[in-house]
Structures are given as structure tokens and as C-alpha cells.
């Protein structure tokens, strides 16, 4: 009978810490793998992911904000027009109500 071994899951903080240490180069990747008990190839993957995605730190976290602002402006204009129409109709129909 074999037992199923659960895979370890690492937090983003842990991965980034190990990847940063690997990038600094103060210790060899093999030494880091022994210290953190992680396979050296995994550290290499985390390091590559960090390098490939570091530009995202400086990106706008809400790129859809401009589209939302435009939609809000359009809806506000439409609301103003409809409010004017309602006020006009109230004024014209007030003698009949």
C-alpha cells in the first residue's frame, strides 16, 4: 500500500524572499536550496519569474479606470438630460395634475 504524499505549497512572500536572495548572489543556489529545503530548479524558476515580472510593480494597478471614468461621464450627461426632460414635463403638465 502506498501513501500519497501531499505537495508543499509556498506563499508568494516565501518565493519572493528566496528568489531575491538568489538574485543577490551572496550564496550559491545549491546552498539556498539546502537552507530552505527547496529543489534548486524551483529556486531557478522563481528567480526567472521574478525577473520576467518585475516590470509589473510599476504598472497602473487599475488600467480599466479610464474606461470606467468615460462610462461615468457618459452616464452623468445622460442623467442630466433626463433630469431636464422630467423637470420640463413637470412644469408643463403641472396645471393638469
C-alpha positions in Angstrom: 0.0 0.0 0.0 1.4 3.4 -1.0 0.7 6.6 0.7 0.0 9.7 -1.3 2.5 12.5 -0.4 1.0 15.9 -0.3 2.8 18.6 -2.3 4.1 21.5 -0.4 2.7 24.9 -1.2 4.8 28.0 -0.8 3.5 31.5 -0.2 4.3 34.4 -2.5 6.3 36.1 0.2 8.4 33.0 0.7 9.0 32.6 -3.0 10.0 36.2 -3.4 12.3 36.1 -0.5 14.1 33.1 -1.8 14.2 34.5 -5.4 15.6 37.8 -4.1 18.3 36.0 -2.2 19.2 34.0 -5.3 19.4 37.2 -7.3 21.7 38.8 -4.8 24.2 36.0 -5.3 25.5 36.0 -1.8 25.0 32.3 -1.6 25.0 29.6 -4.3 21.7 28.4 -5.4 22.5 24.9 -4.0 23.2 26.4 -0.6 19.9 28.2 -0.7 18.1 25.0 -1.6 19.6 23.2 1.3 18.8 26.0 3.7 15.2 26.4 2.6 14.7 22.7 1.7 13.6 23.5 -1.8 14.9 22.0 -5.1 17.4 24.2 -6.8 15.4 24.1 -10.1 12.4 25.5 -8.2 14.5 28.4 -7.0 15.7 28.9 -10.6 12.1 29.1 -11.7 11.1 31.6 -9.0 14.1 33.7 -9.9 13.2 33.7 -13.6 9.6 34.6 -12.7 10.8 37.5 -10.6 12.9 38.8 -13.4 10.2 38.4 -16.0 7.5 40.0 -14.0 9.3 42.8 -12.1 8.1 45.4 -14.5 4.5 44.9 -13.2 5.4 46.7 -10.0 5.4 50.0 -11.8 2.3 49.4 -13.9 -1.1 51.1 -13.2 -2.9 48.7 -10.9 -6.3 49.8 -12.4 -5.9 50.0 -16.2 -9.7 49.8 -16.6 -10.1 53.1 -14.6 -10.1 55.2 -17.7 -12.8 53.2 -19.3 -14.9 53.4 -16.1 -14.3 57.2 -15.9 -15.6 57.6 -19.5 -18.6 55.5 -18.8 -19.4 57.5 -15.6 -19.1 60.8 -17.6 -21.5 59.5 -20.3 -24.0 58.3 -17.7 -23.8 61.6 -15.9 -24.5 63.5 -19.1 -27.4 61.2 -19.9 -28.7 61.6 -16.3 -28.6 65.4 -16.6 -30.5 65.3 -19.9 -33.2 63.0 -18.5 -33.5 65.2 -15.3 -34.0 68.3 -17.5 -36.7 66.4 -19.5 -38.5 65.4 -16.3 -38.4 68.9 -14.9 -39.7 70.3 -18.2 -42.6 67.9 -18.3 -43.4 68.5 -14.6 -43.6 72.3 -15.3 -45.7 71.8 -18.5 -48.1 69.2 -17.0 -48.5 70.8 -13.5 -51.8 72.6 -14.5 -53.3 69.2 -15.5 -52.2 67.3 -12.4 
